[in-house]
Amino acid sequence: MELTLLGTGAPDGLPRPDCPCAVCASARGARARAATALLVDDALLLDLTPGAVFAAARAGRSLSGVRQVLLTHPHDGPAVELPPSLPAAGRVPDGQELTLITGHRIRALAMDAPGTGYEVTSPDGERLLYLPPGAAPAGLADRVAEPYDMVVCDVVARPDTVARLRAVEAVGAATEVIAVHLDHDAPPGEELHRRLAAGGARAVPDGTTLPVGQYHAVPDVPRRTLVTGGARSGKSVEAEQRLETFPEVVYVATGGRRDGDADWAARVGLHRERRPAAWRTEETCELAELLEADGPPLLVDCLSLWLTDAMDRVDAWDDARWADGGEEALRKRVAELVHAVRGTRRTVVAVTNETGSGVVPATASGRRFRDELGRLNAAFAAECEHVLLVVAGRALVLRG
């Protein structure tokens, strides 16, 4: 089965008409995207959009053999002129199946937002799932019989869709996930591809033809990622986005509770509100034990607070204690953590602070913490396939 993406953008396209935002301003040439529409084996058209005939021609395809046109969501805006060769567009009621003369079987799926999803099975058995913008399947079973060969959906606006499909094994290790319905809320250029790859998905230009069910290179999700940056740089948000397509995540909070500290409570509350409800939180600094155990992905936030706890344990703030075994004890604990990171089989995203680029701390203990955090960051990063530096909300790739 072959799939040609006549468009990959949001219903209004990208750039949006008359929108002055930075993403729309940069969405020119190959980065421009028409409203999403899919052509399956030149026989089935999923979503009829303006200019579909010309888009097919540019992709080297023809709509003359289309036997069925199905819509996934309400199409607002100007009426779309129906080419005389195409059958009338319609929608299949949720739960019902349709079989084309070509042998393709189409099943309509109920969504948790306005629209209809379609499961398309080719005569040879390849399976494609296409979902409308901003929607995920409703009422998923505990497990599916087998994963889809390809899923085409709104990954940026609804990353939880991929997480939910993974939870029921509808998306497996070999499932190709293609992001569509891309709007100006999606990051531009290489940042989009980096973010999608972190969740095992990718985006392709308009007009791309993809084989469904053949061997392909699924984006390799890094096992270990370190995200560093300054205060309020957006590093925690970046770390959370890297795991938002996973069905289960353990959020490791190394800061613990601080009774009576209203500002700290507000910060903790903000982080909790951002996290998906399915994520589990553990408040601990015993990172080595978690890294050595099997389980779902870990999000560690953050190494700076872990180091504070480690220095507290050996009384490293006191100069005399530091010289009398404190330094050696801290080095041992850090080495244990680095060893655990090297050997872990879990997916890990860790957050840390980038210090030492500004004012030199006035106290010896402050300078000690700065130096030890720099050493910890370097040692931890050396064991990671992917290292990011977040500045002003933008992630710069240092490795990977």
N, C-alpha and C positions, 0 to 999 in steps of 0.2 A: 504494500500500500504506500502511495506517495502523497505527501501533503505539501501544498504550495500556499505559503502565507502571502496573500494579496495585500494585506495590511497587518500591522502589529501594534497600532496605536489605540488610544482611547477613542470613544465614540466621536469626540470633537476633533480628533486627529492631533498630531504634534508636529509643528507648533500649533497652539490654539489660535484661531483667528483673533487678531487685535489684542493679543496678550503680550505685555511688555516684559514678562519675567525673564530671568537669566537663562533658564532652561529652554524656553521657547525661542529666545534670541539665538541660542546656539544650535537649535534643531534645524539645521539646514543641510542640503545635499543628502548624503547617505544617512544622516541622523534624523531626517524627517520621516514621519510615520503616518500613513493613512489609517483610518479606522480599521480595526481588526476584522478580517474576513479570511476564511479558509476554503481552499479548493482541494477536495479529496478525489484522487484518481480521475480528475477531469469529469467526474460524474455527480459529485455532491458538493453543493456550495453552502457553507455554514456562515450565515450573516451576509446580507446583500447591502453593500455600501456604495456611495457615490463613486463613479469612476471604476467600478469593478471590471468592466470590459477592457478598459485601457490598462488597468493594473495587470490583468491576466496576459494581455498582449506583450507588455514589457517583460513579463516573466517567461515568455515563450510558450504560453498556454492559451487555450481557447475555451470559451464557455459554451460552445455549440453543442457539446456532448453532455451538458449538465442535465440530469434527470430529476433532481430534487433540490429545492432551495429552502433551507430552514433557518429561522431566526431564533437567537438565544435570549434576546432581551428587547424591551420596548425601544424602538428607534424614534427618538424625537428629532425635531429639526425639519428641514425641507424634505419634501417627498422625493424618494429615489425613483428615477425613471427606470422602469423595468424593460430591459432589452427584449425585443420580440421573440428571440430564440429561447428565452428562459421560461420555465414554468412559474406559476404564481408562488410567491413566498408564503410560508406558513409556519406554525409551531405545532409540535407533537405534544399532546397532553402528557403530564407527568406519569411515569410508570408504563406508558404504552410503547410498543415496538413497531418499527416500520422496516419493511424489506424492499430494497430496490431491485429492479430487473437485472442489475449488474451483480447481484448477490451480496451487496453490502447490507448489514443489519444495523439498525439505529434504534437505540433505546433512550427515551427521555428520562432525565433525572430531576427530581425536585431539588430546589435550591433554598438556602436560608435567606435569600434576598430576591428581589424581582428578577425573573428570568428563568431559563430552562437550560440545563446542561445536557450534552449528548455524548453517549457512549457509542462509538462506531467500531464495528467489527468487520474486517475485510473478508472476502471469500476464502482467503488462505488462513484466517484466524488471527491476524494482527489486530491489536486493540488500541484504540485512541480515545482519550477523554478530553472533551473541550467544554470549558466553563465560561459563563458570561462575566462581564466586568463586575468586580466587587462582590463576588458570590462564591460560596462553597456548598458542596452537596449536603443536603439535610438528611438526618436519620441514617447515618452510615452504620452498616452491620459491624459486629465485633471483628470479623476477619473476612477478607474476600478470597475467592478461590485461587486467584493468581493476580500478580501485579499487572498494571497496564504497560504496554510498550512505550507509550508516549502520553504525557499529560500537557495540555496547553491551557494556561490559566493566568489569572491576575496575581502574579507572585508578589509584586511590590506592594500593592494595596492590601492584599489578603495573604500574607505569608503563612497564617494559620491554616489556610487551605491545604498547603503541602504538608504541614505538620499532621493534620487530621488524616490525610490520605496515607501518610507513612504509618500512623498509629494502627491502621487496619490492614497494612501491607498492600494497599492499592498502589503505592509507589515503593518500588524496590530498588536494589542496588543498580540494576540495569535499566531502570525507567528513565527515559529522557524527558526532562521537564523544561518546557519552553515558556518564557514569560511574554505575555501579550497584554493588550489594553494599556499600553504604557502611556502615562500622562505626564504633565509637567511636574508632578510630585516625585517622579523618579529622578535619581541623580543622572547627570549627563555623562556621555563618553565612557571612558574606561572605569570610572567609579561605579557605573551601573553594572558592568560586567564583573567587577570584583565582588560587589555585594551579592549578585545572583550566584556566582560561583561558590561563595561561602555556604550557600544552601543547596548546592548540587543542581542549580538551574542555569540557564543561559538565555540570552536574547539574540535574535538574528535580524538582519535587515529585511525590509519589505521585498517581496519577490523571491525569497529563498524557497527552494524545494527540498524537502527532507524525506528520506525513506523511513517508514515506520516499521519497527521490529527488526531492523538489521543492526549489526554491530556498530557501535558508535562510541566515541570517547566522552563518557559522562564526566562533567567537571569533578576534579579530585578535591574533596573537602579536606582542608588541612587538619591533621590530628591535633596539633598544638599551635596556638596563636597567642602572641603577647601584644596587648594594646597599651601603649604608653602615651602620655601627654600631660599638659599642665592642668591646673585647677579649672574646672568648668569648661574644658576644651571640647567635651562631647565624647570622651573616651568610653564612658560606661554605656552610653547609647549605642556607640559603634559595636561594642562587645555584645550587647543584647541583640542587635540586628543580625549578628553572625550566627545566632542559634535559634532565631525565631521560626525557622521551618522544621525544627525538630519536635517530635510529639511529647518528649519528656526531657526536662533539663533540671539539674540540681544546681541551685544558686547558692554558692558558698559565701556567706557574709563573714568576713574576718574582723569586722569592727565591734561586734557584740552590741550590748545595750549600754546606754549611759543614762542612768536615772537622773532626772532633774534637768537634763540638757534639752531644752525645747528645740533648738536649732538642729541638733543631731536627730531628734525624733522626726522633724520635718523632712530632713534629707532621706532618712530611711523610708518614710512614708511615700515620698516621690518615687523612689526606686521600686517600691512594691506595686504602686499603681501602674507603672510601665510594664511590669512583667506579666506574661500570660498566666492565666489562672491555673493552668496545668503544671506550671513549674513548682518545684519543691524547694524550700529554703532550709539550709543548715547553717547555724551560727557556730563556727568552729575555726580554730587555727591549726587543727591537725590535718594539714593538707596532704602530707605524705601517705597517710592511711587511705584517704579517699582516692588518691592517684593510683595506688597499688591495687585497689579493689576494682572489680568489674562493675559496670553500671552505665547509666545514661550519661550524656555530655555534662561536663562541669563548667560553670561560669564562676570564676574566682574574682571577687571584688572586695579588697584589692591586696596586692603584695605589699604595699606600703604599710597598711595596718597589720598585716602578718608580721612584718619586720619589727614594728613597734612592740607587738606582743613578744616576739622572740628576744628582743633586747630587754624587755621588762623581766623575762624569766631568768636572765643571767646577770641582771643588774648592771647592764652595760653603760648606763648613764653616769655611773660613778667612775671617776678616773682611776682610783685605786683598785676597785673591783675589776675594771676593764683590763688593767695591767696584770692582775693576779688571777688569770684564768678565764675572765669574762670573754675576751676576744676569741680565745680558743674554743670556748663553748658555743659561741655564736657561729663561728666558722663551721663547726660540726653540724649544727642544726640546719644551716643553709645548704651544706653539702648533701644532707639527707633529702632535702626538698628537691634539689637539682637532680639527684639520682632517681628520685621517684618520677620526676617529669620525663627523664630520659627513657624510663622503662614502661611508662603508662600505655595502656591499650585504649584508654578512653579519649574521646574528643574533649579538648580542654581549651577554653578561652580565658586568659587571665588579664586583669587590668592592673596597671601600676602607674605611679606618678613619675614624671620626668623632673628631677630636681638638679640643682647645681648650675643652672644657666643664668641665675640672677644674683641676688645679694648673698654674700657669704654670711652664714649664720654667726651671731655674735658670741655664742657659747661653744665650748669644746664638745659638749654633748650634742648640740645641734649640728656641728660640723661632722661629728662621728656618724650621726644618722644619715646625713647627706651622702657621705662617702660609702657607707655600707649599703644604702639603697642603690647607688650607682653600681656597686659590685654585684649585688643581687640581680638587678635588671640585666646586666651583661651576661651573667651566668645562665639566667633563665632564658634569655633570648637565644643563646647559643644552642639550646635544645629545641627550639621552635622552628617549624617549617615556615611560619608566617609571622612577621613582625610589622606592626603599624605604629606610626607616630601621628597622633591626632592634633591638629592645629586649627583653631577657629572652626571647629566642627567638620573639618575636611581631613580625611585619612590619607597619609602619605605612606606608600609601601616601602619599607626598609628591607624586607626580605620576603620572597614568595611571589 
